[in-house]
Amino acid sequence: MPAHDGLGVRVFRGCISLALATFLAVQGRAQGVPDGALEPVGPVPAGAPEMTPPLTTAAAPAASGASVAAGSRGRMSVLEVIRASIFDDIYSEEAQARWTPLTLRGFFTEGWDQPFVLPTASDNGVPRQGWTNAFGGHFFRAWFLAFGYAQGIDSTIGNSYFGQYTLFVPLNRRFEAQVDIPFVISSKGGVPSRYRDNFGDMAWHVRLQLSESKNFSQLINVAVRTPTGDPVNGNGVTSLRPMYQTWWNVFGQWVLRTETGVNIPVSHTPASGHTTLLNTVAVGRYFAGDKDGWIHMLWLYLVAQESSVVAGSPRRESVFSLTPGMRSHLTFLPGLWFLFGGVNVPMTGPQSYSYQGIIGILKDY
């Protein structure tokens, strides 16, 4: 059995165990936040702020008031929590007053029987919102449509484009589902070699909020890619991708996001690839702007991504790319509509395209 197959089986079993543990926690109900609960694990200074994808925010009430507000609904059934998480108001001041910190120590005992609430803004007034190629670290109640075009490095490889719909559905304060639907993938391939348009591989995500404070949040995102696409476009692949993601308002209006994990192919197709280590570091600056003007909730950011083959191939290739981008509230539309975009540029490693432009529209629901 190939090395990556054994690793894939172990990770798959781990994912099943994690899923069972989380649902047992839901059935066991939360016991509340104990006094003196631990802050998020890791080298996070006391003043580190938060954000988000996609990504949102609010002002935090005093701790005592927040505790009263959070418990004012009383005990709810699992279905009631799910319904409230998806459909209830999360944007008014009254709704946002229900937010309270989630601790890592209380992962199995708090938040599972509470409806999702919009994460509060950081101490510096920075919201949690998603960026191009960087939607990790916190939950969203949103969907977006994204389109991308890649300029091939030569006529043999050719150009390519894609269209994708992504939906985030929080089920409580600890558990969120995400689905990525690539409704079109167009690239050159097959025999004879020509441009072919097909449906892509869908991905299903389980997102678990490990902890959430005013200035820092962290989560585990386990994605399962399913072979709904055509191998001629590099699809038809089954893989597992567990990721650890963080969001941190470092200081002022600056936010740092990180992701680290591994992509493990499970299927045996030419497009499956090899076991790959994935890392992302992104930094962005928030500009509040004017809610009645053209510039409101503007982000300018830079996303650095690196992937390295670690198993399944004698060639240990690494790819590094940069994506400068922006995101802004579309104030001329009613409701919470946002425009985001970026240009991904490969810097090192094997390259099939010289650049890839990505643009999308996002709606917080």
Secondary structure, 3 states (H helix, E strand, C coil): CCHHHHHHHHHHHHHHHHHHHHHHHHHHCCCCCCCCCCCCCCCCCCCCCCCCCCCCCCCCCCHHHHHHHHHCCCCCCHHHHHHHHHHCCCCCHHHHCCCCCECCCCCCCCCCCCCCCCCCCCCCCCCCCCECCECCCCCCCEEEEEEEEEEECCCCCCCEEEEEEEEEEECCCCEEEEEEEEEEEEEEECCCCEEEEECCCCEEEEEEEEEECCCEEEEEEEEEECCCCCHHHCCCCCEEEEEEEEEEEEECCEEEEEEEEEEEECCCCCCCCCEEEEEEEEEEEEEEECCCCCCEEEEEEEEEEEEEEEECCCCCCEEEEEEEEEEEECCCCCCCEEEEEEEEEEEECCCCEEEEEEEEEEEEC
